[in-house]
């Protein structure tokens, strides 16, 4: 496994630290939707639920198709018939929430593109006749999945990364549905299960982020790999630094002299070293 790049590691750790320093203005975000694999009709996947969790307090706001249906007096069996109208109302509420909390930062897991991400939610809203009055700026979106790759290296856990990372850290996956299980739940009309899974995932993402921040996250990356960048930096410095080479050369010579002349006073080492090593 390749060691993380020291510069990217430092930068991404700094990003995570800053997010927790500003935790009152950070929302952990996730959503569930119809499967976006093996789609041949070109239609965008329907969204079933969205959750946003405050990083500092854990307070969570959620938007779910079955909750909107309940408010409209529609039972679970009738959701499919009214899905577009219910989904539009759900997304109305989500974008109203985003618009009323401008300037917030959003920590997420792989929500990066039109296939699955903020752009996919925006596209789906427009398909349903809505128009977002406020779009979250890209600089306010932080992908924890990519940050962890920068911090721990590309092979820090197996695939799928979220599932294997939960197992490695013994984080209980109660109510958690993986991609295949979510697709099956959608086909079965298990919107409550999808909503519970979404709520659980924002909690898990926050948990993982917290462990990465306090350096307690368990991964497959070894200590040597984690610190390999610093070792390489030291070696490069030693190879290029004349003062360092002079110092180590003098130390080696004096060490040999003392080895063969053990009766020499110990002050010789200190005196010689102070003479050869440049001052500050």
Secondary structure, DSSP 8 states (H G I E B T S, - for coil): -----HHHHHHHHHHHHHHHHTGGGEEEEEEEES--SS--S-----EEEEEEEETTT--EEEEEHHHHHHHTT--GGGTGGGHHHHHHHHHHHHHHHHHTTTT-EEEESS-BSSSSBHHHHHHHHHHTT---S----GGGEEEHHHHHHHHH-TTSS-SSHHHHHHHHTT---TT---HHHHHHHHHTT-HHHHHHHHHHHHHHHHHHHHHHHTT----S--HHHHHHHHHHHHHHHHHH-HHHHHHHHHHHHHHHHHHH-TTS-THHHHHHHHHHS---
